[in-house]
């Protein structure tokens, strides 16, 4: 099969441009998972006159909204919910759906700074509730089912899955990463179960679940920090099963 030399050169040039666009960033934003109502702070580092934009989770993925123009001022539609401290972006109270802000807090935050060779971005996930633990004795009286649920706002791409770790007396006895389902327009729900034969499990206070979020992969063109988010939540089964 013959290839057009011009096409081959074009592919090489595009590949070279992509490599430099994600490999030489001076700015590094960190992926975040925060609870609804918690403050959000995105640090631009030592960069000044940066431009912020967002692809919020309540809009179709990749629809971007400009938040600032790099002149130290936010777009009027974002001023009630966000503020700029230098070039750092700050929000007092995260939301899983539009409220004080015209868009949900969760989404992709994109930072463009003068003199930087690439655009960087960070994924922000907002947890509305959970992890919530419950347990039920099965009708046959021979087993107990332990259920854990977490509800959170993420982009439509939804590639930041909660991972559930069931533990007994500090030892992990099951790990699970179930496929989340859409709860409504704004949020996803992820549920995991652990079924154990026999009712005796020692003290339920010895049995618990820890939930962490996995990190998203890189998106094309924009660099997204591959480090795992700083989020971990635990719930304990400290009540008698019904």
N, C-alpha and C positions, 0 to 999 in steps of 0.2 A: 504494500500500500504506500503510495507516495504522499508526502506531506508538503504543504506550501511553506517555504522557508520563512515568509513574512509572518505566518501564523505561529510558527515555532518561536520566532523572536519575540512576538507579542506575548506569548505565554510566559517566556522567561522574564520579560520586563515586568509583567503584572506580579509574578511570584516574588521578584526582587522588591517591588514596592510594598507588597503585603508584609514581607519579612521585616522591613525597616519600620513599617507602621506599628507593629506590635512589639518590636524588640528594643527600641531605643527611647522608651518613655522616661521622662524625668519624674513625672507625677505617678504616684501609686495610690489608688483608692482601694479600700478594703471592703469586701463583701460584709454585709451586716444582717443579723436577724435580731429584731427588737420586739418588745411587747407593745400592744396598743396603749397609747397614753404616755409612753416613755419618750424622752427627748432624742432627737437625731442630730448628729453633728458629723459633717463630711469635711475632711481637712484637705486643702489644696497644697499643703506643704509650704515651701518658701515662695511659691509662684504668686505673682500679682496680676491684677487685671484679667483674671480668668473668666471664662464664659461657662455658665451652668445651663444644662438642659435636662429634661426627664422624659423617659418613655414610661408613663405610669401604667400600673397593672390593670386599671379599669378601662383602658383604651386598647384597641387592637395592637398587638405587639409590633414594635418598630415605629409607631406613630409618636413623634417627638414633639415636645413643647419647650420653647425657649423660656428659661427662668430669669436670666440676667444677660446683659449685653457687654460685660467686661468693664463697665464704667463705675462699678461700685453700687449700682442700683438694681433692684429686682424689678421684674415686670409687675405692673400694678395688680394683676390677678393673683400673684403669689405673696403679696406683702403682708397680708393678715396672718398667714401661717408660717412663713419663713422669714429669716433675716440673714444678712451678710455681716460676718465679722472679719474684716479684711476681705480675703477671697474665700473664706470658709463659709460653708452653707449650714445653717442651723435651723432646726424646727423644734418647737417646745413640746409638742404632743403628737405622736404618730397616729395616723388614722388608717383603717382598713378600707374606707370608702370616702368619697368626697364629703367634706364637712366644712371646716374652716378654710381648708384648701379646696380649689376647684377639682382636684384630682386626689386619688388615693396616695398615701405616702409610699407604699410599696411600688417597686419598679426598677428601672435602670437609670441611674444618675450618671450623666456624661459631663466630663470636664475637659475643656479646651483652653490651653494657656499659651500666651505668646512665647515664641522661642522654643516650645516643646516640639518634638518631631512627630508626635502622635497624639491621638485623642484617647483618654483613659476613661474607664467607667466602672461602676460598682453596682452590684445587685443588692437591693434592700427588700427583705421579707418582713412582714409585720404579723406577729402572732396575736390573734384576737382572744383565744381562750385555750386553756389546757397547758400541759396534759391533764386530762380528767380521767380518773381511775374508778372503775366499778367492778364488782364481782357477783356472780350468780351461781348458786348451787343447782346443778341440773336436776330435772325431775326424777331421774332414776336414783338419785342420791349417791351416785358412784363417782361423780367428778365435779369439778368447779371450773368455771370459765372466767378468766380475768380479761377485762376490756379496757383499752386506753385510747383516747381520742384527743386530737389537737386540731384546731381550726386556725387557718392563717391566710393572709393575702399574698399572692405571688403573681408574676406575669403569666400571660396565657401560655407561654412556653413551659412554665412550671417544671423547671429542672433542678429545683433545690428541695429534694425530698426529705421529710423527717425520717430518721432511723430510730427504731425502738429497741431498747436493750432491757430485757426482763432479768432481774437478778434476785437471788435468794441468799441472804446472809453475805452479801458482797460479791457473790460469784455469779457471773452471767450464765443463765440457763437457756436463753433464747434471744436471738437478734432477728430483726425483721424490718424490711423497708417496703411496705405495701404501696401499691399505686394509688395516689390520692384521687379523690373524686371532687368534682365541682359542687360546692355547697350552694352557691348563688352566683350572681354576676361578679361579685367582688372577691369571694373567698373559696378556699379549698378545705376539704375535710379529709384527714387521714386517720384510720383506725386500725389497731392491731389487737389480736387476741392470743391468749395463752391458755390452753386447756390442760388441766392436770387431773389425772385419775386419783380418786380418794380425796376426802375432805381435809385430812390432816396435813397441814403445811407449816406447823409450828406457829409462832406468833405472826400475824399478818404484818406487823410492823417490821419484820425481817424481810419482807417481800416487797419489791418496788420496781419501778420502771424509770429509766432515764431516756430522754429524747434529745437527740442532736440533729442538726441539719447538715446534709451533704453540701459540697461546694459545686457550683455550676461549672461547666466547661467554658472554654473561651468562645466568644462570639466573633464572627468574622469582622475584620477591620479594626474594631475597638478591642483594646486589651482589658481583660477583666482579671483582677487578682485571683489566682487559683487557690489561695490559702483558705482553709475552712473558717467559717464564721465563728465568732466567740458567743456561742449560745448553747446552753445545756439546762434542761429543766427536769425535775424529778417529782414523781407523785408516789405515794405509798398507799397500800390497801390496809388501812387501819380501822376499818369498820367490819362488823360481822356481815358475811355474805347473806343475801336474801334468797 
